[in-house]
Amino acid sequence: LPPRAISGYVLRSTDAAIVPLSGTIAPVEPLSMHGVVVAPQPATSDLRIHAPGASVALLYSPQGQILATIPLTGGQAAITLDGFCQGLYWLVTDSGSTVPVMLVR
């Protein structure tokens, strides 16, 4: 994938303010944090999740709303992100891992 321009809003961790985000990102695949792998990054329509030891993942909006509850079979799932706007989302597993998910269109 070529680099893509993005814009949207993110939740700033230092003061919980919602601030604008814009810039250009280049693809990185896969993203692995705390043993959880989400790919591709950035995502355009589909997302693969590999989270050993987890049975469910929640997808949160930048505003902290739960957008999807994703059952994991053997710690894995694939989901379609159609209907979601581009931006930064958060995937949180029941094993305690939090991974950013960048969605671009």
N, C-alpha and C positions, 0 to 999 in steps of 0.2 A: 504494500500500500504506500502511496506517496504521502508526504506530510500534509496535514489538514489544518485549516483555520478553525478555531473553536471559539465559542463565547457562551456565557451562561453565568450561573451564580454558584458560590460555594460557601460553606459554613466555616468561618475562621475559628480555629480552635482556641486562640488566645482570649477572645472575648465573646464568642458565640454570635458574632455579627454576621449577617449575610452580605457578602461583598461580590461585586462583578468580577468575572474571570474572562479573559480573552487572550488569544495568542495562537501559536502554531505548534502542533505536536507531531512527532514522528512515531511511526509504529514501533512497538517493542513487544516481542512475543516470546514466551509467555511471561506474565508477572507472577512471581512467587513470593509470598510473605507468610511467615509462620507455618510453613508447610502446605499452605493453601495455594493452588495454582488456578488463575483465571486467564483464559485466552480466547480470542486474541485481545491484545491491548494496543491501541484503542479498539473497542468493539464497534462494528457498524450495524449488525442486525442480530447475530447469534453470539452466545457466550457459552464456553465450556468451563465447568467448575470441577476441580479435583481437590477435595478436602478430607484427607484421611482422618478417621475418628469422628467425623461429624455426620449427623443424620438429617439436618435441616439447615438451610441458609435463608436469611432475610435480606431483601434488597431494599435499601433506604434511599429516599430522595435527599437532595442537599438540605432540605428543610426538616429532615428527621422523620418523615412519614414512611411507614412500611408500605412499599409498593407491590411486593411479591413475597410469598412464602414458597420456598423451593425445596421440595423433598429431595434428599440425596440418597441414592441407592448405592451402597458400597462406597459412600463418600463422593459420588460423582453425579453430575447432572449436566444437561445441555438445555439452555432456554433461549427463546426468541425475544428480542428487545423491541419488536415492532410496537408502535404506539407510544414509546417513550421518547421524549425530546433529548437532543444531544446535551451532554453535560457530564458532571462528575457525580457518581452514585457510590454508595457504600454497600459492600456485601459483608454480612456478619454471620458467622456460623455459631451453632450451639456449642462448639468446642472452644469458643472464646476468641476466634480470629476475626480481624477486621481488615478487609482488602478494598482499596479504591477500584472503581470500575469507570473508565472513561468511555463514553458513548459519543461517537461522531456520526454525522450524516453526510 
